[in-house]
Amino acid sequence: MKKDFLRIDVTKDFPEFRLTANLTVAEGEFFSLVGPSGCGKTTLLRLISGLLQPDHGRIILNGRDLTAVPVAERRIGFVFQDYALFPHLTVGENIEYGLKVRRLPAARRLERVRAMLAVFEITALADRRVQELSGGERQRVALARALAPEPFLLLLDEPFAALDYGLRRRLRRELKELQSRLGFTAIFVTHHQEEALSLSERLAVMQAGRILQVGTATEVYTNPAHPFVATFLGDANLIPCTVTPTAGGLQIHPQGGRAFTLPPPGTGADAFGHSSGGGSGAAGTAGQFFLMIRPEDVVFTSEDPLYRGVVATWEYLGYGSYAEVKTDNGPLLKVLTGKETRLALGTRVGLAFQKPALKLLPINGDYPS
Amino acid sequence: MTGVKRANRFALILLGLFILPVLAVLGQAFLRPNAWPELLAFLRSGQFRRVLAFSTSQAFWSAFFSLALAVPGAYFFGRYQFPGKRLLRSVMILPFMLPGILVVLAMVVFYGQNGIFNRWLAVFFPGRNLAFTGLYGYKGIVLAHVFYNFAFCLRMLGERWERISPKLEEASAVLGAGRLTTWRRVILPLLVPTIGYLGVLVFLYSFLSFTVVLVLGGYLYQTFEVLIYIEYNNKLRFTHASMLAAVQMLLLTGILALQRWTQRLVQRQSGEPGPLPPLQPRRQLVKTALFLFYLAGSLLFFFMPLFFVLLRSFKHRGQPDGAWTLDNYRQLFGVGFRFVVGRDLWTVVGTSLGLAVTVGLVTMVLAYLLARARRHQPWGRIDLWLQVPMGVSFLTFAFGLLKLVGRALPPAFLIVWAQVFLAFPLVYALLRTARREWGEELLEAAQTLGASGWELFCTVELPLMRKALSSAFAYGAALSLGDLAAVLVLGQGKVVTLAVAVYRLIGHYSFPQAIALGTLFILLAAVLFMVVEGGYRGFGSGGHEEGSKQ
């Protein structure tokens, strides 16, 4: 399996923003690009497919520089957000299209179409017009059409966006299973954090034309490298704090809360996200940071709490409850509790953090120098 | 040069080819000695007042009656489902697609002094001496305009009504409003923009009416169009004709501004047609009876005339009580026909079809190239400018063209030029809407699947645009086929089309032959109509308008 099956190092300027991307995708990998609308995910897909040309840089697929190769010759499959199925063709003809324009003999085309119809369990729909299909059926046809010409790489641009929640979850599972079975390399674009976390082997979080972090779903969720990544993938409390290095570790002064000490950088999984004694340039320096803690890692306590405050919001979620606590002189903190806890609005509470889950994140995305 | 710049340059060239002849008319009208005193004198003259009063009043009544008759039908079409609704809706647009001269012919056959209508009056009201004698006059002109526009109004208004959710009526009822209050406070305000738009459109078409007024009005009733033609053709006062054309253009500016305003109001309205309840004859006896009565009346007054053109073409000398015969058709091949019309039948048909096919093709190609080039741009100022020919009469444009390049180019070329540019706004709006409707994604999908160049065009673009392109071609061809004014002016007597032939036959009172030729003409128009209907996607829904010069 090639680790750098796809290498992208491109920039593209638009009047409103600049897209800069530098990443690699391994062969057979399911890679996701995740970020809010307008961050450049689809643009990056279009650059890879050749529908857009980069201003600078190169795109190399399986050792071949694709930058100047026309779209039609790249053999990169594309599943569009609205599927872009040809309304003048039947399901079978849609799937056959890519094989026909590549001048495959009729017998081989037929065989391949049949195979794709069977793989996607849509044989009964072969003669239907695409207008007669449901959302889920259209999605399958779009996937079958894109995979029929056996592309080197499959690009999926928010293919579940138009579907309802239940169907979306089912198709997500099916897509993942199919990808494992057929082994194609896929880049999947979504703005849904849940989708990105559940589907991807690795993912890249994008914001305003930049890739902020690349890693596995667990890495990116547990060790976000940027405040935006922390809040975009999952919910997070970001508390401004001052960090002072001391002999015993890092002295943390969270805004409006009680100061406490964290282990020094490089000792186990420290608050800077290093898994072993790394201690890169940014880590271990004094300055202003965000203290990041996920709501599920904030606990109610009456013994020596870091914050005290009153319950401002309480939402029962079934599997637990979600609360917002207005701290005394401090920020509003989000708490996710187990289902056994029930508190009335206005109740005075104390809050503590599970220290291994604490992360220090650079303010504005950059570590202080 | 970027694609946008190329598209804009192309649009400007097309606009220039249209505007130059118009400028030629304005130039001849105003850039000469004594132009302004003559203009002032004309504006103060009784002739100006008479023509203005007639043009505006007949246009007003034509619009009023077209809408008044359309509203009840639109209610049934917009609120109920019934068998044959789709077919009826399709057929309704037929009169609107007919060449003006055929409408006149149908009117004469049905409502004329010896027409079917007067015979029926005599049969049903014996001894009462009832007869409709006003065909050649004010009433006849308004009747012909209503005949032309009523069904079109009914169809468009019905489609708008369908888009008003029945839930609004339910919400109004729940809030305590009665039926009348709901109609007055909810439904009517939602229909008013469409009513206003249609009213202005019919007013505009009737104001610009040429063929109907020329034949039914004689010298007593004249629109500006007819007056321009008489000044140019009969009195040979070219500069005066130019001045009249310029005055008409100024008057049209106001009407066009109003039309644009109402069109914007209509475009701002949204709503998709939802499921409608069926009209149930058993449970809604009165309503069903009223609808059937309405339908029968409409068919009688608006479709019988066409039917009787067809019927009488097979009667001896075109008389209703004559024997069945093919003589009228045989006479089309005779010397008499050639003597009156100036050409034999095959030449007339060949000329008409040749012109129609050329105009249809050229208009379709030019409009599609521009629509394709501007597919990424939203509807903008350039597109709006390209709609301007809608508000200029065939006659004025033809007149300008004659002035500009009349001596340099052969008549057939001039006719094609004029008809292409007058069909262009409609065809362009249709193709631009259709091309933008499916965006770029399908082409991109085809590219990612390996298609490029011609393959992309032939396998995706052409099949997707086929219906719109065939509609566009048919519109262009139909406009060319029905045009009388541009052919009369630019053909200089040398180009004889079917419309000119029917006009000459009516002028020579050769009604049997006129009816037979008219029947062939109706069949040809019906074929084009079917092509248009095949590609039809909804009138007014895409922001384009339909038009025809009467």
Interface residues (C-beta under 8 A of the other chain):
Chain A: S49 G50 L51 P70 V71 A72 E73 R74 R75 I76 G77 F78 F80 D82 A84 L85 F86 P87 H88 Y97 G98 K100 V101 R102 R145 A146 P149
Chain B: W438 E441 L442 E444 A445 A446 Q447 T448 L449 G450 A451 S452 E455 T459 V460 P463 L464
